[in-house]
Amino acid sequence: MKYKSRNKGVCSSSVEFDLEDGIVKNVRFEGGCNGNLQGVSILAEGRDAREVSRLLMGVRCGRKNTSCPAQFALAIENALKEQEEQNA
């Protein structure tokens, strides 16, 4: 299933990704630091969504309390919660 989430407090405006059987696929950030976010996207591809979220949660960018990877982690958590609610 495809998900898109607006990011808050970071230079990328949104992140879009697919979740298929708990696996992260097709990650795309809009805006932000292109090279770094390409790296995050490549490293997340094909990995367990909970693992990706656990690894990225709490990452900070400079003095900010968040980062583009942390916003991605929050988006994954929200997507997983939405899937669980749909399956309940």
Steps between C-alpha positions, in 0.01 A plus 500: 500500500627850414545763771589869485576712803567873536821566691520760777799707607741367235618602153315224313129567460376140487590134477317241294547123524330164459449239771460146372465230767693717746782572254599855394515564125520791254606771746498854357560825682386832356761770551774480757866403469484287186807282552431425865135418438587279204728311740225464761260381229744240365584369847131469593402321177390141562544517878253427775300816573527467878876459476534809278283702737697384804831594337389846384286612794668773700756600235559873528610756241727760658320668789157387382314239702423310181640421154382372164582140606312547829199636309517190279500284815187679625334450161578128514355473851182677387471275194543186711237623746261573212554149360437344841175695538385392154572136582324509839 
